[in-house]
Amino acid sequence: MLWFKRRRQLPETEKIVPKHIGIIMDGNGRWAKKRGLPRQAGHVTGAKVFRTIAKHCEKRGIAVATFYTFSTENWKRPPEEVDAIMNLLREYLKESLADFKKENIRTRFIGDRSVLAEDIQQLMAQAEEATKNKTGMILNIAINYGGRAELAIAARQIAEQVKAGTLSPEEVNEALLEQHLYTAGQPEVDLILRPSGEYRLSNFLIWQCAYAEYVFDDILWPDFSTKDLDKVLEIYAGRHRRFGGV
Ligand code: FPP
C-alpha cells in the first residue's frame, strides 16, 4: 500500500548541491555609483540580498553557507563606510534575533571579533547561543576575517601545545590543523561564488578552498537574485570534480 506521500522527482541537476558554499558579496560600491548614490547605499541593498540568498541556500539544501561580510583588509576603507557596514550588521543581528525562532539556521561568526564594538560582540554571542541547537544550515558570517590570519592563529595554537609538551611535532598534520580553523568540523568548501566581474579569492577561506569549484559572474551583488543562485547551482551540478584523481 502506498501510504507515504510521493516525493516530487527532482531534475538531476537539482540533486547535486554543494555541502559548503562560500559567497563573496562584491559590487555594492559600483552598484551605488551607477545610480549616483553613496557607496553605503550599495551595502544597504547588499545586506537585504544577503538575507534573501542565505534563506535560499537553506531552502536548496546547502549544509553550510559562508558569506564574506568584512575582511581584515576592509579596515582600509573610509571610516564612514566601515561604520555603515558595522551598523548594518548591528541592525541585522537585532532584527534576526527575533527572526531566528522562525528559521532553522545555525548562525556562526568567523574572524577576529575581539576588535569589534562591545555591543556587536554581545549580539553575535547572543545570535550564536540562540541558534546553537538548530538542525538546519550553518550560516557562517565572516567578519574581520582573513584566511592568512586564520592559518597564523591555528599555527600559533599548535605551537603553544608543542611548547607545553602536550603535542609532539609528529602529530601535526592536515587533520589537526583543520581542527584549529574557525570552520573546524564543517565540510570543506565545494563552491565559491563571486559576482561583480572580479576573479579573485581575496584571502577568503584559503585552506578550505583547496578543491573548491569557482563560479564568477558579472552581476553586482545588490542585483543578485534567488534565480541567479539557482543558475550558479546548476553550473556547479554540471562540474566534474576529480580531487586530483582521473
Ligand atoms: C564588497 O563590495 C562588499 C563589502 C566589502 C561589504 C559587504 C557587506 C554587506 C553586503 C553588508 C553586510 C551586512 C550584513 C547584515 C551581513 P564593494 O564595496 O567592494 O563593491 P565595489 O567593488 O563595487 O566597490
Residues whose N, C-alpha, C, O or C-beta is under 5 A from the ligand:
A	BS01	FPP	M25 D26 G27 N28 G29 R30 W31 H43 G46 A47 F50 Y68 T69 L88 L89 Y92
